[in-house]
Amino acid sequence: MTEHPGTAAQDDPADRPGPADQPEAADRPGPAVQEGMVDVRRRTATVRGVEFGRGRPEIIVPLVGDDLDALLTQAEAATATPARVVEWRLDRFRPDLEDAEHHREAVLAALGPLRAALGADRALLVTFRTTAEGGQRPYGPRALVSLLEALITGRRAGTQSAVDLVDIETSHDPAVVASVIDSARRHGIAVIGSFHDMEGTPDEETIAGILREQRRLGADIPKVSVTPRTSRDVLTLLSASLAVAEEQTGPHIAISMGTLGASSRVAAEAFGSCATFATAGEGSAPGQLGADDVARMIELLRP
């Protein structure tokens, strides 16, 4: 398990607090539960009071508004759902701005109003999907790193970062992935390392291997999203997720997309996935269900 600087890894049993000394994570002080830090004792990741990898899977609602008004309208709808995490799809924002620098400036200008609209209790995940990854903008590696690092490093002294998590597709050039992960770690922001297969579903060992490699690269929350062609593909994804969860190395997200894979979005807890994506209006990927419906189904299906 990787650590952010300052995370206290208690490897010596003599130094490790006993059960009676460990309050619930929400009450436990110290670096193990700081924003954006990985709790190496519990094998969870906590941001803005949201603990990934313990108990009920988190619901993440994507915002795909193409301008500030649409973005804030969607944010208002998201805050009316049970979701505690909101994903801003940066590539869907301001498609009228073709120049990467102008787009980056518009994103940074919108960040403050968005953070204010979400309130203090919801975590903000920022995600950029290039056209090669099924997204909406043809960003090059240099522009992508510039945008994500501007969001990561935009925290003012004495204030909490507006961004809580950053997503990076781990199929990018290794130097790009390392740069984003290292920058996020220095600034106490958690990283979701993503892999998407928009054409099919790899075999179980390949999926499990991808999740393990993402964690080795430094992702706090590895993520795999695949496309099922048969019902057995959904079982393959769920089996791989369960196998990795049983290793107890930390939280991860595993999703089978599309209508065929919808069951994977609501059965996340039983198969070891720490979060699922659901909508409060327009979605960002095939097969996403309404956040209120997902919350009810997760509760009904809790093991």
Protein Blocks (a to p, Z undefined) as FASTA:
>chain_A
ZZdehiacdfblklpccfklmccfklmgcjklgghiacfklopaceehiaghiajadddd
ddfbfbfklmmmmmmmmmmpmbfbdcddfklgokllmblklmmmmmmmmmmmmmmmnomm
bccddddddfknopabdcdfklmmmmmmmmmmmpcehiacfbfbdcddfkbcfklmmmmm
mmmmmnopacddddddfkbccdfklmmmmmmmmmmnopabdcdddddfbfklmmmmmmmm
mmmmmnonaccddddedjklmmmmmmmmmnopabdcddehjafbehiacfklmmmmmmmm
pZZ
